[in-house]
Amino acid sequence: MPIAEQMEQKLREAFAPRTLEIVDDSEQHRGHAGFREGGESHFQVRIEAEAFAPMSRIERHRAVHKALGGDIVGRIHALELKIGA
């Protein structure tokens, strides 16, 4: 299963988001550190969920990383997060 699909599944299970967009931005980083042929190295995630309302910005980022797990986070080079409540 592609990494983006795994990310979507884990984030939906953890936060039941109103909005979830996952973009594989890897091709934009061709020639840069961490780029892999075939993509799946650089991602942008935009997520909005009520679960984030009581959290600070840092807590939100930590919660997303925890939900994704070390396996997914360890396989990607860059993760840009836009998190809203």
LINSUL-V429287 format. One record per residue. N is the residue number from 0. RES is the residue in one letter. SS is DSSP state (H for helix, E for strand, L for the rest). PSI is psi in radians with two decimals (* if undefined). BURIAL is + if it has 16 or more other C-alpha atoms within 10 Angstrom, else -. Layout:
n res ss psi burial
N RES SS PSI BURIAL
N RES SS PSI BURIAL
//
This chain:
n res ss psi burial
0 M L 2.33 -
1 P L 2.63 -
2 I H -0.72 +
3 A H -0.70 +
4 E H -0.69 -
5 Q H -0.73 -
6 M H -0.80 +
7 E H -0.80 +
8 Q H -0.84 -
9 K H -0.72 +
10 L H -0.66 +
11 R H -0.73 +
12 E H -0.70 -
13 A H -0.62 +
14 F H -0.14 +
15 A L 1.04 -
16 P L 2.60 +
17 R L -0.68 -
18 T E 2.36 -
19 L E 2.07 +
20 E E 2.26 -
21 I E 2.12 +
22 V E 2.20 -
23 D E 1.84 +
24 D L 0.29 +
25 S H -0.74 +
26 E H -0.50 +
27 Q H -0.25 -
28 H H 0.30 -
29 R L 2.27 -
30 G L -0.13 -
31 H L 2.95 -
32 A L 2.42 -
33 G L -0.15 -
34 F L 2.38 +
35 R L 2.41 +
36 E L 2.34 -
37 G L -0.09 -
38 G L -2.72 +
39 E L 0.65 +
40 S L -0.48 +
41 H E 2.19 +
42 F E 2.61 +
43 Q E 2.31 +
44 V E 2.21 +
45 R E 2.12 -
46 I E 2.42 +
47 E E 2.20 +
48 A L 2.55 +
49 E H -0.54 -
50 A H -0.40 -
51 F H -0.20 +
52 A L -0.83 -
53 P L -0.01 -
54 M L 2.58 -
55 S L 2.98 -
56 R H -0.80 -
57 I H -0.76 -
58 E H -0.66 -
59 R H -0.81 +
60 H H -0.75 +
61 R H -0.69 -
62 A H -0.71 +
63 V H -0.80 +
64 H H -0.73 +
65 K H -0.75 -
66 A H -0.67 +
67 L H -0.60 +
68 G H 2.74 -
69 G H -0.54 -
70 D H -0.85 -
71 I H -0.86 -
72 V H -0.63 +
73 G H -0.33 -
74 R H -0.15 -
75 I L 2.72 +
76 H L -0.68 -
77 A E 2.45 +
78 L E 1.90 +
79 E E 2.15 -
80 L E 2.30 +
81 K E 1.87 -
82 I E 2.24 +
83 G E 2.79 +
84 A L * -
//
